[in-house]
Amino acid sequence: MMKFTGDAHVDFMSHMRHHHQGGIDMAKVALADGKDPEVKKLAQDIAAAQEKEIVTINAWLKAKGK
């Protein structure tokens, strides 16, 4: 369980980074073990989008000294 800092923006960004990483991890399982091409395409799209969002989140947190 992640702790809250009391700063709503920092908490949102930190928790969303963790949430997005979970989505990427699940997508990797679907890509490695899945058989349905539609699901695999969606998993690939989700992983790519969330990786970009994590880059944005990390940059924001770094700019805030977090």
C-alpha positions as CSV (number, residue, x, y, z in Angstrom):
1,M,0.0,0.0,0.0
2,M,1.4,3.4,-1.0
3,K,1.4,6.2,1.6
4,F,-0.3,9.5,0.9
5,T,1.7,12.7,1.3
6,G,-1.1,15.1,1.8
7,D,-0.4,16.8,-1.5
8,A,-3.2,15.8,-3.8
9,H,-1.3,16.3,-7.0
10,V,1.8,14.4,-5.9
11,D,-0.4,11.6,-4.5
12,F,-2.4,11.4,-7.8
13,M,0.8,11.3,-9.9
14,S,2.6,8.8,-7.7
15,H,-0.4,6.5,-7.5
16,M,-1.2,6.7,-11.2
17,R,2.4,5.8,-12.0
18,H,2.0,2.6,-9.9
19,H,-1.4,2.0,-11.5
20,H,-0.1,2.4,-15.0
21,Q,2.8,0.1,-14.3
22,G,0.3,-2.6,-13.2
23,G,-1.5,-2.2,-16.6
24,I,1.8,-2.6,-18.4
25,D,2.7,-5.7,-16.4
26,M,-0.8,-7.2,-17.2
27,A,-0.4,-6.3,-20.9
28,K,3.0,-8.1,-21.0
29,V,1.3,-11.3,-19.7
30,A,-1.4,-11.0,-22.4
31,L,1.2,-10.5,-25.1
32,A,3.3,-13.4,-23.9
33,D,0.6,-15.9,-23.3
34,G,-2.5,-14.7,-25.1
35,K,-3.8,-16.2,-28.4
36,D,-6.5,-13.7,-29.4
37,P,-5.0,-11.1,-31.9
38,E,-7.6,-8.5,-30.9
39,V,-6.7,-8.7,-27.2
40,K,-2.9,-8.8,-28.0
41,K,-3.3,-5.6,-30.1
42,L,-5.2,-3.9,-27.3
43,A,-2.6,-5.0,-24.8
44,Q,0.2,-3.6,-27.0
45,D,-1.7,-0.3,-27.4
46,I,-2.3,0.0,-23.7
47,A,1.3,-0.7,-22.8
48,A,2.6,1.8,-25.3
49,A,0.2,4.5,-24.1
50,Q,0.8,3.9,-20.4
51,E,4.6,3.8,-20.9
52,K,4.3,7.3,-22.4
53,E,2.2,8.5,-19.5
54,I,4.7,7.1,-17.0
55,V,7.4,9.2,-18.7
56,T,5.2,12.3,-18.3
57,I,4.4,11.5,-14.7
58,N,8.1,10.9,-13.9
59,A,9.1,14.2,-15.5
60,W,6.4,16.0,-13.5
61,L,7.4,14.4,-10.2
62,K,11.1,15.1,-10.9
63,A,10.3,18.8,-11.6
64,K,8.5,18.9,-8.2
65,G,11.5,17.3,-6.5
66,K,9.6,14.1,-5.8
